[in-house]
Amino acid sequence: MRKLAAKLPWPKNVWMGVSVEDSRVFDRIDDLREVPAAIREPLIGSLAGIDLRS
């Protein structure tokens, strides 16, 4: 996702999401932060304290 983000147009109606099953894949949150989608949404389990602000 991070590699493609700069190559794609990002209209205001595009939402981007990632699945974060557990702490082993927290790096997906960093990928989501780098994508300029209007709405960025992680699908997560109980992961208290995650900040999605850039």
FENJO-V747183 format. One record per backbone hydrogen bond with DSSP energy under -0.5 kcal/mol. CO is the residue of the C=O (numbers start at 1). NH is the residue of the N-H. E is the energy in kcal/mol with one decimal. If there is no record, write none. Layout:
BEGIN
CO	NH	E
CO	NH	E
END
This chain:
BEGIN
1	5	-1.7
2	6	-0.6
4	7	-1.4
4	8	-0.8
5	8	-0.9
9	11	-0.5
11	14	-1.6
11	38	-0.5
14	38	-0.9
14	39	-1.3
16	41	-2.7
18	43	-3.5
19	21	-0.5
20	45	-1.1
22	25	-1.8
23	26	-1.2
25	28	-1.7
26	29	-2.1
26	30	-0.8
27	31	-1.7
28	32	-2.2
29	33	-2.0
30	34	-1.1
31	34	-0.6
32	35	-1.2
39	16	-2.6
41	18	-1.2
42	44	-0.8
43	20	-2.7
45	47	-1.2
47	50	-0.9
50	52	-0.6
END
